Amino acid sequence: MSTLEDNVRLVITFYARARPSNSPGLVAPSQDDFRSQSLACGPTFSALLAPLVSPAVLTPDSSRTLAPGIFQSIYNITNPFPNPGKLRHYASITAFETLHALEIIFDLVPHAAPNIIRPVKLAVFDMDSTLINEEVIDELARSIGITSAVSAITARAMNGEIEFEQSLRERLALLKGVKADVWEELKKIITIAAGAKALINYLRGRGAITVVVSGGFAPMALWLKEQLGLDHAFANHLVVSPSNATYPYPHLSGDLSPQHPIVVPEYKQHVLESLAQANSIPLSETFVVGDGSNDLLMLGVAGLGVAWRAKERVQREAPQRLNGATLSDLIFLLGEPESKVA
Protein backbone atom coordinates (compact mmCIF):
# COMPACT_ATOMS: atom_id res chain seq x y z
CA MET A 1 0.00 0.00 0.00
CA SER A 2 2.99 2.32 -0.30
CA THR A 3 1.44 4.02 -3.34
CA LEU A 4 -1.19 5.60 -1.11
CA GLU A 5 -0.65 8.87 0.66
CA ASP A 6 -0.21 8.74 4.42
CA ASN A 7 -3.67 10.12 5.17
CA VAL A 8 -6.40 7.75 4.01
CA ARG A 9 -9.80 6.50 5.04
CA LEU A 10 -11.01 2.93 5.17
CA VAL A 11 -14.34 2.98 3.34
CA ILE A 12 -16.61 -0.01 3.89
CA THR A 13 -19.67 -0.45 1.69
CA PHE A 14 -22.47 -2.75 2.81
CA TYR A 15 -24.87 -4.12 0.19
CA ALA A 16 -28.03 -5.84 1.42
CA ARG A 17 -28.35 -9.10 -0.48
CA ALA A 18 -32.11 -8.45 -0.78
CA ARG A 19 -31.82 -4.88 -2.07
CA PRO A 20 -34.49 -4.05 -4.67
CA SER A 21 -32.21 -4.38 -7.73
CA ASN A 22 -30.81 -7.71 -6.54
CA SER A 23 -33.70 -9.96 -5.62
CA PRO A 24 -37.11 -9.26 -7.16
CA GLY A 25 -39.78 -10.86 -5.06
CA LEU A 26 -37.93 -10.32 -1.78
CA VAL A 27 -38.78 -7.39 0.45
CA ALA A 28 -35.66 -5.28 0.86
CA PRO A 29 -35.15 -3.23 4.02
CA SER A 30 -36.32 0.34 3.69
CA GLN A 31 -33.63 3.02 3.65
CA ASP A 32 -34.41 3.99 7.25
CA ASP A 33 -34.56 0.36 8.41
CA PHE A 34 -31.24 -0.51 6.80
CA ARG A 35 -29.61 2.65 8.16
CA SER A 36 -30.83 1.85 11.67
CA GLN A 37 -29.69 -1.74 11.36
CA SER A 38 -26.25 -0.71 10.12
CA LEU A 39 -25.76 1.97 12.76
CA ALA A 40 -26.89 -0.47 15.45
CA CYS A 41 -24.30 -2.93 14.19
CA GLY A 42 -21.66 -0.21 13.97
CA PRO A 43 -19.94 -0.66 17.34
CA THR A 44 -20.09 -4.43 17.00
CA PHE A 45 -18.58 -4.29 13.55
CA SER A 46 -15.90 -1.81 14.64
CA ALA A 47 -14.91 -4.10 17.48
CA LEU A 48 -14.81 -7.06 15.10
CA LEU A 49 -12.68 -5.12 12.60
CA ALA A 50 -10.12 -3.63 14.99
CA PRO A 51 -7.97 -6.75 15.55
CA LEU A 52 -8.05 -7.56 11.82
CA VAL A 53 -6.39 -4.27 10.87
CA SER A 54 -3.91 -4.15 13.78
CA PRO A 55 -1.38 -2.58 14.22
CA ALA A 56 -3.30 0.12 12.31
CA VAL A 57 -5.76 2.02 14.50
CA LEU A 58 -9.34 2.74 13.39
CA THR A 59 -11.34 5.84 14.33
CA PRO A 60 -14.97 6.09 13.17
CA ASP A 61 -15.44 9.09 10.89
CA SER A 62 -18.96 9.01 9.45
CA SER A 63 -21.64 6.84 7.89
CA ARG A 64 -24.14 7.37 5.12
CA THR A 65 -26.87 5.67 3.14
CA LEU A 66 -26.17 5.81 -0.60
CA ALA A 67 -29.38 4.08 -1.72
CA PRO A 68 -31.96 1.72 -0.22
CA GLY A 69 -29.99 -1.29 0.96
CA ILE A 70 -26.57 0.29 0.27
CA PHE A 71 -24.76 1.83 3.21
CA GLN A 72 -21.22 3.10 3.85
CA SER A 73 -19.14 3.40 6.99
CA ILE A 74 -16.00 5.53 6.87
CA TYR A 75 -13.06 5.18 9.26
CA ASN A 76 -9.86 7.15 9.66
CA ILE A 77 -6.99 4.70 9.80
CA THR A 78 -3.32 4.97 10.69
CA ASN A 79 -0.33 3.54 8.86
CA PRO A 80 0.59 0.67 8.31
CA PHE A 81 -2.53 0.21 6.23
CA PRO A 82 -4.16 -3.21 5.95
CA ASN A 83 -4.64 -4.86 2.58
CA PRO A 84 -8.36 -4.28 1.92
CA GLY A 85 -8.40 -7.26 -0.44
CA LYS A 86 -7.71 -9.58 2.49
CA LEU A 87 -10.22 -8.21 4.98
CA ARG A 88 -13.35 -9.79 3.55
CA HIS A 89 -11.74 -13.24 3.63
CA TYR A 90 -11.51 -13.39 7.44
CA ALA A 91 -13.95 -15.89 8.91
CA SER A 92 -15.39 -13.28 11.27
CA ILE A 93 -16.25 -10.98 8.34
CA THR A 94 -17.83 -13.85 6.40
CA ALA A 95 -19.90 -14.76 9.44
CA PHE A 96 -21.04 -11.14 9.84
CA GLU A 97 -22.08 -11.05 6.17
CA THR A 98 -24.08 -14.24 6.56
CA LEU A 99 -25.74 -13.14 9.80
CA HIS A 100 -26.88 -9.81 8.38
CA ALA A 101 -27.48 -10.92 4.74
CA LEU A 102 -24.85 -8.51 3.42
CA GLU A 103 -22.02 -8.29 0.93
CA ILE A 104 -19.22 -6.10 2.28
CA ILE A 105 -16.55 -4.35 0.21
CA PHE A 106 -13.44 -2.76 1.74
CA ASP A 107 -11.49 0.07 0.13
CA LEU A 108 -8.81 2.62 1.02
CA VAL A 109 -9.62 6.15 -0.18
CA PRO A 110 -7.34 9.21 0.16
CA HIS A 111 -8.51 11.44 3.01
CA ALA A 112 -8.49 14.44 0.69
CA ALA A 113 -10.96 12.86 -1.76
CA PRO A 114 -13.89 15.31 -2.07
CA ASN A 115 -17.09 13.95 -0.47
CA ILE A 116 -15.28 10.61 -0.09
CA ILE A 117 -15.62 9.94 -3.83
CA ARG A 118 -13.05 7.33 -4.78
CA PRO A 119 -10.40 8.57 -7.25
CA VAL A 120 -10.59 6.53 -10.47
CA LYS A 121 -8.48 7.55 -13.45
CA LEU A 122 -8.34 4.19 -15.24
CA ALA A 123 -11.13 1.60 -15.38
CA VAL A 124 -10.56 -1.81 -16.98
CA PHE A 125 -13.33 -4.33 -17.66
CA ASP A 126 -13.64 -7.90 -18.81
CA MET A 127 -16.15 -8.34 -21.65
CA ASP A 128 -17.93 -11.72 -21.63
CA SER A 129 -20.42 -12.14 -18.76
CA THR A 130 -19.35 -8.71 -17.48
CA LEU A 131 -20.03 -5.86 -19.92
CA ILE A 132 -22.10 -8.24 -22.05
CA ASN A 133 -24.38 -11.00 -20.83
CA GLU A 134 -23.08 -13.78 -23.05
CA GLU A 135 -19.89 -15.79 -23.58
CA VAL A 136 -19.09 -15.03 -27.23
CA ILE A 137 -17.25 -18.30 -27.83
CA ASP A 138 -20.33 -20.21 -26.69
CA GLU A 139 -22.44 -18.25 -29.17
CA LEU A 140 -19.96 -19.14 -31.93
CA ALA A 141 -20.37 -22.78 -30.95
CA ARG A 142 -24.15 -22.44 -31.03
CA SER A 143 -23.94 -21.28 -34.65
CA ILE A 144 -22.60 -24.71 -35.69
CA GLY A 145 -24.42 -26.85 -33.13
CA ILE A 146 -21.60 -27.75 -30.73
CA THR A 147 -22.67 -25.65 -27.77
CA SER A 148 -22.38 -28.33 -25.10
CA ALA A 149 -18.80 -29.33 -25.92
CA VAL A 150 -17.52 -25.75 -26.01
CA SER A 151 -19.54 -24.53 -23.01
CA ALA A 152 -18.15 -27.33 -20.87
CA ILE A 153 -14.58 -26.23 -21.63
CA THR A 154 -15.53 -22.56 -21.06
CA ALA A 155 -16.96 -23.33 -17.62
CA ARG A 156 -13.84 -25.24 -16.59
CA ALA A 157 -11.60 -22.43 -17.81
CA MET A 158 -13.53 -19.66 -16.06
CA ASN A 159 -13.43 -21.63 -12.83
CA GLY A 160 -9.67 -22.07 -13.18
CA GLU A 161 -9.78 -25.84 -13.59
CA ILE A 162 -7.63 -25.71 -16.75
CA GLU A 163 -5.19 -23.10 -18.04
CA PHE A 164 -6.92 -20.38 -20.01
CA GLU A 165 -4.69 -20.59 -23.12
CA GLN A 166 -5.06 -24.36 -23.29
CA SER A 167 -8.84 -24.09 -23.01
CA LEU A 168 -8.96 -21.35 -25.64
CA ARG A 169 -7.00 -23.40 -28.15
CA GLU A 170 -9.14 -26.48 -27.48
CA ARG A 171 -12.34 -24.54 -28.07
CA LEU A 172 -11.06 -22.78 -31.17
CA ALA A 173 -10.06 -26.10 -32.73
CA LEU A 174 -13.71 -27.16 -32.41
CA LEU A 175 -14.80 -23.96 -34.18
CA LYS A 176 -12.82 -24.54 -37.36
CA GLY A 177 -15.07 -23.82 -40.33
CA VAL A 178 -17.31 -21.17 -38.78
CA LYS A 179 -18.07 -18.52 -41.38
CA ALA A 180 -15.77 -15.52 -41.14
CA ASP A 181 -18.72 -13.10 -41.24
CA VAL A 182 -20.36 -14.72 -38.20
CA TRP A 183 -19.63 -11.56 -36.19
CA GLU A 184 -22.38 -9.62 -37.95
CA GLU A 185 -24.91 -12.20 -36.84
CA LEU A 186 -23.55 -12.19 -33.29
CA LYS A 187 -23.93 -8.42 -33.05
CA LYS A 188 -27.68 -8.93 -33.45
CA ILE A 189 -27.96 -11.28 -30.48
CA ILE A 190 -25.28 -10.13 -28.02
CA THR A 191 -26.79 -8.00 -25.24
CA ILE A 192 -25.05 -5.33 -23.22
CA ALA A 193 -25.28 -5.97 -19.46
CA ALA A 194 -27.75 -3.97 -17.41
CA GLY A 195 -26.13 -0.85 -15.99
CA ALA A 196 -23.04 -1.07 -18.22
CA LYS A 197 -23.84 2.10 -20.16
CA ALA A 198 -24.64 4.03 -16.98
CA LEU A 199 -21.41 2.91 -15.32
CA ILE A 200 -19.22 3.72 -18.34
CA ASN A 201 -20.92 7.09 -18.86
CA TYR A 202 -20.36 7.91 -15.20
CA LEU A 203 -16.66 7.00 -15.38
CA ARG A 204 -16.18 8.91 -18.63
CA GLY A 205 -17.91 11.89 -17.08
CA ARG A 206 -15.28 11.84 -14.37
CA GLY A 207 -12.52 11.78 -16.97
CA ALA A 208 -11.46 8.18 -16.42
CA ILE A 209 -9.84 6.15 -19.23
CA THR A 210 -12.16 3.21 -19.92
CA VAL A 211 -10.93 -0.09 -21.34
CA VAL A 212 -12.22 -3.54 -22.25
CA VAL A 213 -9.64 -6.34 -22.19
CA SER A 214 -11.09 -9.67 -23.17
CA GLY A 215 -10.04 -13.27 -23.55
CA GLY A 216 -12.69 -13.25 -26.28
CA PHE A 217 -12.33 -11.91 -29.77
CA ALA A 218 -11.34 -8.62 -31.35
CA PRO A 219 -14.37 -8.11 -33.66
CA MET A 220 -16.76 -8.16 -30.71
CA ALA A 221 -14.48 -6.17 -28.40
CA LEU A 222 -14.14 -3.44 -31.04
CA TRP A 223 -17.92 -3.45 -31.56
CA LEU A 224 -18.46 -3.10 -27.81
CA LYS A 225 -15.92 -0.27 -27.68
CA GLU A 226 -18.10 1.61 -30.18
CA GLN A 227 -21.34 0.79 -28.40
CA LEU A 228 -20.15 2.01 -24.99
CA GLY A 229 -17.73 4.74 -26.05
CA LEU A 230 -14.72 3.03 -24.47
CA ASP A 231 -11.22 4.40 -25.01
CA HIS A 232 -9.42 1.10 -25.71
CA ALA A 233 -10.23 -2.51 -26.59
CA PHE A 234 -7.89 -5.52 -26.37
CA ALA A 235 -8.84 -9.07 -27.35
CA ASN A 236 -7.69 -12.15 -29.24
CA HIS A 237 -7.26 -12.13 -33.01
CA LEU A 238 -8.28 -15.18 -35.05
CA VAL A 239 -6.88 -16.50 -38.32
CA VAL A 240 -9.34 -16.47 -41.24
CA SER A 241 -8.77 -19.05 -44.00
CA PRO A 242 -9.94 -18.64 -47.62
CA SER A 243 -12.55 -20.83 -49.28
CA ASN A 244 -11.54 -24.41 -50.04
CA ALA A 245 -13.13 -27.70 -51.02
CA THR A 246 -14.19 -28.51 -47.48
CA TYR A 247 -15.38 -25.02 -46.57
CA PRO A 248 -16.48 -23.14 -49.73
CA TYR A 249 -16.46 -19.78 -47.95
CA PRO A 250 -13.97 -17.72 -45.88
CA HIS A 251 -13.90 -19.31 -42.44
CA LEU A 252 -12.20 -19.42 -39.07
CA SER A 253 -9.13 -21.65 -39.23
CA GLY A 254 -9.38 -22.65 -35.58
CA ASP A 255 -6.09 -20.89 -34.78
CA LEU A 256 -5.02 -17.72 -33.00
CA SER A 257 -3.11 -15.12 -34.96
CA PRO A 258 0.62 -15.39 -34.23
CA GLN A 259 0.98 -11.68 -35.01
CA HIS A 260 -0.97 -10.63 -31.92
CA PRO A 261 -0.60 -11.33 -28.21
CA ILE A 262 -2.85 -13.94 -26.63
CA VAL A 263 -5.02 -12.42 -23.94
CA VAL A 264 -4.12 -14.66 -21.02
CA PRO A 265 -4.34 -13.52 -17.36
CA GLU A 266 -0.79 -12.12 -17.43
CA TYR A 267 -1.57 -10.05 -20.50
CA LYS A 268 -4.66 -8.58 -18.84
CA GLN A 269 -2.49 -7.51 -15.92
CA HIS A 270 0.06 -6.10 -18.37
CA VAL A 271 -2.60 -3.98 -20.10
CA LEU A 272 -3.68 -2.51 -16.77
CA GLU A 273 -0.15 -1.76 -15.59
CA SER A 274 1.14 -0.43 -18.92
CA LEU A 275 -1.81 1.91 -19.44
CA ALA A 276 -1.45 3.18 -15.88
CA GLN A 277 2.26 3.80 -16.39
CA ALA A 278 1.80 5.44 -19.80
CA ASN A 279 -0.75 7.85 -18.36
CA SER A 280 1.08 8.48 -15.05
CA ILE A 281 -1.79 6.95 -13.09
CA PRO A 282 -0.96 5.26 -9.77
CA LEU A 283 -2.38 1.76 -9.49
CA SER A 284 -4.20 2.93 -6.36
CA GLU A 285 -6.44 5.00 -8.68
CA THR A 286 -7.38 2.12 -10.98
CA PHE A 287 -10.65 0.18 -10.98
CA VAL A 288 -11.07 -3.33 -12.45
CA VAL A 289 -14.20 -5.46 -12.91
CA GLY A 290 -14.34 -9.05 -14.17
CA ASP A 291 -15.94 -12.42 -13.53
CA GLY A 292 -13.52 -15.20 -14.52
CA SER A 293 -10.37 -16.79 -13.18
CA ASN A 294 -8.42 -15.13 -15.99
CA ASP A 295 -9.32 -11.79 -14.36
CA LEU A 296 -7.86 -12.59 -10.94
CA LEU A 297 -4.37 -11.19 -11.62
CA MET A 298 -5.62 -7.79 -12.79
CA LEU A 299 -8.23 -7.70 -10.02
CA GLY A 300 -5.44 -8.29 -7.51
CA VAL A 301 -3.16 -5.44 -8.60
CA ALA A 302 -5.87 -2.80 -9.13
CA GLY A 303 -6.52 -0.12 -6.56
CA LEU A 304 -10.06 -1.51 -6.39
CA GLY A 305 -10.75 -4.87 -8.05
CA VAL A 306 -14.27 -6.26 -7.94
CA ALA A 307 -15.40 -9.68 -9.15
CA TRP A 308 -18.87 -9.10 -10.59
CA ARG A 309 -21.36 -12.01 -10.49
CA ALA A 310 -18.28 -14.16 -10.72
CA LYS A 311 -17.56 -17.84 -11.13
CA GLU A 312 -17.30 -19.88 -7.91
CA ARG A 313 -13.52 -19.86 -7.61
CA VAL A 314 -13.36 -16.15 -8.35
CA GLN A 315 -16.00 -15.39 -5.71
CA ARG A 316 -13.70 -17.09 -3.21
CA GLU A 317 -10.36 -15.62 -4.29
CA ALA A 318 -11.00 -12.11 -5.65
CA PRO A 319 -10.04 -9.16 -3.45
CA GLN A 320 -13.66 -7.97 -3.48
CA ARG A 321 -16.86 -9.36 -4.97
CA LEU A 322 -20.39 -8.17 -5.60
CA ASN A 323 -23.51 -9.87 -6.93
CA GLY A 324 -26.44 -7.93 -8.27
CA ALA A 325 -28.71 -7.26 -11.22
CA THR A 326 -27.09 -4.09 -12.55
CA LEU A 327 -23.53 -2.83 -12.97
CA SER A 328 -24.72 0.60 -11.90
CA ASP A 329 -24.51 -0.74 -8.33
CA LEU A 330 -20.76 -0.22 -8.69
CA ILE A 331 -21.28 3.53 -8.96
CA PHE A 332 -22.38 3.54 -5.32
CA LEU A 333 -19.21 1.65 -4.42
CA LEU A 334 -17.23 4.61 -5.76
CA GLY A 335 -19.06 6.86 -3.32
CA GLU A 336 -21.88 8.40 -5.30
CA PRO A 337 -25.34 8.72 -3.70
CA GLU A 338 -28.44 7.51 -5.51
CA SER A 339 -29.27 10.99 -6.80
CA LYS A 340 -26.12 10.91 -8.99
CA VAL A 341 -26.81 7.49 -10.55
CA ALA A 342 -28.60 7.67 -13.92
C-alpha positions in Angstrom: 0.0 0.0 0.0 3.0 2.3 -0.3 1.4 4.0 -3.3 -1.2 5.6 -1.1 -0.7 8.9 0.7 -0.2 8.7 4.4 -3.7 10.1 5.2 -6.4 7.7 4.0 -9.8 6.5 5.0 -11.0 2.9 5.2 -14.3 3.0 3.3 -16.6 0.0 3.9 -19.7 -0.4 1.7 -22.5 -2.8 2.8 -24.9 -4.1 0.2 -28.0 -5.8 1.4 -28.4 -9.1 -0.5 -32.1 -8.4 -0.8 -31.8 -4.9 -2.1 -34.5 -4.0 -4.7 -32.2 -4.4 -7.7 -30.8 -7.7 -6.5 -33.7 -10.0 -5.6 -37.1 -9.3 -7.2 -39.8 -10.9 -5.1 -37.9 -10.3 -1.8 -38.8 -7.4 0.4 -35.7 -5.3 0.9 -35.1 -3.2 4.0 -36.3 0.3 3.7 -33.6 3.0 3.7 -34.4 4.0 7.3 -34.6 0.4 8.4 -31.2 -0.5 6.8 -29.6 2.6 8.2 -30.8 1.8 11.7 -29.7 -1.7 11.4 -26.3 -0.7 10.1 -25.8 2.0 12.8 -26.9 -0.5 15.4 -24.3 -2.9 14.2 -21.7 -0.2 14.0 -19.9 -0.7 17.3 -20.1 -4.4 17.0 -18.6 -4.3 13.5 -15.9 -1.8 14.6 -14.9 -4.1 17.5 -14.8 -7.1 15.1 -12.7 -5.1 12.6 -10.1 -3.6 15.0 -8.0 -6.8 15.6 -8.1 -7.6 11.8 -6.4 -4.3 10.9 -3.9 -4.2 13.8 -1.4 -2.6 14.2 -3.3 0.1 12.3 -5.8 2.0 14.5 -9.3 2.7 13.4 -11.3 5.8 14.3 -15.0 6.1 13.2 -15.4 9.1 10.9 -19.0 9.0 9.4 -21.6 6.8 7.9 -24.1 7.4 5.1 -26.9 5.7 3.1 -26.2 5.8 -0.6 -29.4 4.1 -1.7 -32.0 1.7 -0.2 -30.0 -1.3 1.0 -26.6 0.3 0.3 -24.8 1.8 3.2 -21.2 3.1 3.9 -19.1 3.4 7.0 -16.0 5.5 6.9 -13.1 5.2 9.3 -9.9 7.2 9.7 -7.0 4.7 9.8 -3.3 5.0 10.7 -0.3 3.5 8.9 0.6 0.7 8.3 -2.5 0.2 6.2 -4.2 -3.2 5.9 -4.6 -4.9 2.6 -8.4 -4.3 1.9 -8.4 -7.3 -0.4 -7.7 -9.6 2.5 -10.2 -8.2 5.0 -13.4 -9.8 3.5 -11.7 -13.2 3.6 -11.5 -13.4 7.4 -14.0 -15.9 8.9 -15.4 -13.3 11.3 -16.3 -11.0 8.3 -17.8 -13.8 6.4 -19.9 -14.8 9.4 -21.0 -11.1 9.8 -22.1 -11.0 6.2 -24.1 -14.2 6.6 -25.7 -13.1 9.8 -26.9 -9.8 8.4 -27.5 -10.9 4.7 -24.9 -8.5 3.4 -22.0 -8.3 0.9 -19.2 -6.1 2.3 -16.6 -4.3 0.2 -13.4 -2.8 1.7 -11.5 0.1 0.1 -8.8 2.6 1.0 -9.6 6.2 -0.2 -7.3 9.2 0.2 -8.5 11.4 3.0 -8.5 14.4 0.7 -11.0 12.9 -1.8 -13.9 15.3 -2.1 -17.1 13.9 -0.5 -15.3 10.6 -0.1 -15.6 9.9 -3.8 -13.0 7.3 -4.8 -10.4 8.6 -7.3 -10.6 6.5 -10.5 -8.5 7.6 -13.5 -8.3 4.2 -15.2 -11.1 1.6 -15.4 -10.6 -1.8 -17.0 -13.3 -4.3 -17.7 -13.6 -7.9 -18.8 -16.2 -8.3 -21.6 -17.9 -11.7 -21.6 -20.4 -12.1 -18.8 -19.3 -8.7 -17.5 -20.0 -5.9 -19.9 -22.1 -8.2 -22.0 -24.4 -11.0 -20.8 -23.1 -13.8 -23.1 -19.9 -15.8 -23.6 -19.1 -15.0 -27.2 -17.2 -18.3 -27.8 -20.3 -20.2 -26.7 -22.4 -18.3 -29.2 -20.0 -19.1 -31.9 -20.4 -22.8 -31.0 -24.2 -22.4 -31.0 -23.9 -21.3 -34.7 -22.6 -24.7 -35.7 -24.4 -26.8 -33.1 -21.6 -27.8 -30.7 -22.7 -25.7 -27.8 -22.4 -28.3 -25.1 -18.8 -29.3 -25.9 -17.5 -25.8 -26.0 -19.5 -24.5 -23.0 -18.1 -27.3 -20.9 -14.6 -26.2 -21.6 -15.5 -22.6 -21.1 -17.0 -23.3 -17.6 -13.8 -25.2 -16.6 -11.6 -22.4 -17.8 -13.5 -19.7 -16.1 -13.4 -21.6 -12.8 -9.7 -22.1 -13.2 -9.8 -25.8 -13.6 -7.6 -25.7 -16.7 -5.2 -23.1 -18.0 -6.9 -20.4 -20.0 -4.7 -20.6 -23.1 -5.1 -24.4 -23.3 -8.8 -24.1 -23.0 -9.0 -21.4 -25.6 -7.0 -23.4 -28.2 -9.1 -26.5 -27.5 -12.3 -24.5 -28.1 -11.1 -22.8 -31.2 -10.1 -26.1 -32.7 -13.7 -27.2 -32.4 -14.8 -24.0 -34.2 -12.8 -24.5 -37.4 -15.1 -23.8 -40.3 -17.3 -21.2 -38.8 -18.1 -18.5 -41.4 -15.8 -15.5 -41.1 -18.7 -13.1 -41.2 -20.4 -14.7 -38.2 -19.6 -11.6 -36.2 -22.4 -9.6 -38.0 -24.9 -12.2 -36.8 -23.6 -12.2 -33.3 -23.9 -8.4 -33.1 -27.7 -8.9 -33.5 -28.0 -11.3 -30.5 -25.3 -10.1 -28.0 -26.8 -8.0 -25.2 -25.0 -5.3 -23.2 -25.3 -6.0 -19.5 -27.7 -4.0 -17.4 -26.1 -0.9 -16.0 -23.0 -1.1 -18.2 -23.8 2.1 -20.2 -24.6 4.0 -17.0 -21.4 2.9 -15.3 -19.2 3.7 -18.3 -20.9 7.1 -18.9 -20.4 7.9 -15.2 -16.7 7.0 -15.4 -16.2 8.9 -18.6 -17.9 11.9 -17.1 -15.3 11.8 -14.4 -12.5 11.8 -17.0 -11.5 8.2 -16.4 -9.8 6.2 -19.2 -12.2 3.2 -19.9 -10.9 -0.1 -21.3 -12.2 -3.5 -22.3 -9.6 -6.3 -22.2 -11.1 -9.7 -23.2 -10.0 -13.3 -23.5 -12.7 -13.2 -26.3 -12.3 -11.9 -29.8 -11.3 -8.6 -31.3 -14.4 -8.1 -33.7 -16.8 -8.2 -30.7 -14.5 -6.2 -28.4 -14.1 -3.4 -31.0 -17.9 -3.5 -31.6 -18.5 -3.1 -27.8 -15.9 -0.3 -27.7 -18.1 1.6 -30.2 -21.3 0.8 -28.4 -20.2 2.0 -25.0 -17.7 4.7 -26.0 -14.7 3.0 -24.5 -11.2 4.4 -25.0 -9.4 1.1 -25.7 -10.2 -2.5 -26.6 -7.9 -5.5 -26.4 -8.8 -9.1 -27.3 -7.7 -12.1 -29.2 -7.3 -12.1 -33.0 -8.3 -15.2 -35.0 -6.9 -16.5 -38.3 -9.3 -16.5 -41.2 -8.8 -19.1 -44.0 -9.9 -18.6 -47.6 -12.5 -20.8 -49.3 -11.5 -24.4 -50.0 -13.1 -27.7 -51.0 -14.2 -28.5 -47.5 -15.4 -25.0 -46.6 -16.5 -23.1 -49.7 -16.5 -19.8 -47.9 -14.0 -17.7 -45.9 -13.9 -19.3 -42.4 -12.2 -19.4 -39.1 -9.1 -21.6 -39.2 -9.4 -22.7 -35.6 -6.1 -20.9 -34.8 -5.0 -17.7 -33.0 -3.1 -15.1 -35.0 0.6 -15.4 -34.2 1.0 -11.7 -35.0 -1.0 -10.6 -31.9 -0.6 -11.3 -28.2 -2.9 -13.9 -26.6 -5.0 -12.4 -23.9 -4.1 -14.7 -21.0 -4.3 -13.5 -17.4 -0.8 -12.1 -17.4 -1.6 -10.0 -20.5 -4.7 -8.6 -18.8 -2.5 -7.5 -15.9 0.1 -6.1 -18.4 -2.6 -4.0 -20.1 -3.7 -2.5 -16.8 -0.1 -1.8 -15.6 1.1 -0.4 -18.9 -1.8 1.9 -19.4 -1.5 3.2 -15.9 2.3 3.8 -16.4 1.8 5.4 -19.8 -0.7 7.9 -18.4 1.1 8.5 -15.1 -1.8 6.9 -13.1 -1.0 5.3 -9.8 -2.4 1.8 -9.5 -4.2 2.9 -6.4 -6.4 5.0 -8.7 -7.4 2.1 -11.0 -10.6 0.2 -11.0 -11.1 -3.3 -12.4 -14.2 -5.5 -12.9 -14.3 -9.0 -14.2 -15.9 -12.4 -13.5 -13.5 -15.2 -14.5 -10.4 -16.8 -13.2 -8.4 -15.1 -16.0 -9.3 -11.8 -14.4 -7.9 -12.6 -10.9 -4.4 -11.2 -11.6 -5.6 -7.8 -12.8 -8.2 -7.7 -10.0 -5.4 -8.3 -7.5 -3.2 -5.4 -8.6 -5.9 -2.8 -9.1 -6.5 -0.1 -6.6 -10.1 -1.5 -6.4 -10.7 -4.9 -8.1 -14.3 -6.3 -7.9 -15.4 -9.7 -9.1 -18.9 -9.1 -10.6 -21.4 -12.0 -10.5 -18.3 -14.2 -10.7 -17.6 -17.8 -11.1 -17.3 -19.9 -7.9 -13.5 -19.9 -7.6 -13.4 -16.1 -8.3 -16.0 -15.4 -5.7 -13.7 -17.1 -3.2 -10.4 -15.6 -4.3 -11.0 -12.1 -5.6 -10.0 -9.2 -3.4 -13.7 -8.0 -3.5 -16.9 -9.4 -5.0 -20.4 -8.2 -5.6 -23.5 -9.9 -6.9 -26.4 -7.9 -8.3 -28.7 -7.3 -11.2 -27.1 -4.1 -12.6 -23.5 -2.8 -13.0 -24.7 0.6 -11.9 -24.5 -0.7 -8.3 -20.8 -0.2 -8.7 -21.3 3.5 -9.0 -22.4 3.5 -5.3 -19.2 1.7 -4.4 -17.2 4.6 -5.8 -19.1 6.9 -3.3 -21.9 8.4 -5.3 -25.3 8.7 -3.7 -28.4 7.5 -5.5 -29.3 11.0 -6.8 -26.1 10.9 -9.0 -26.8 7.5 -10.5 -28.6 7.7 -13.9 
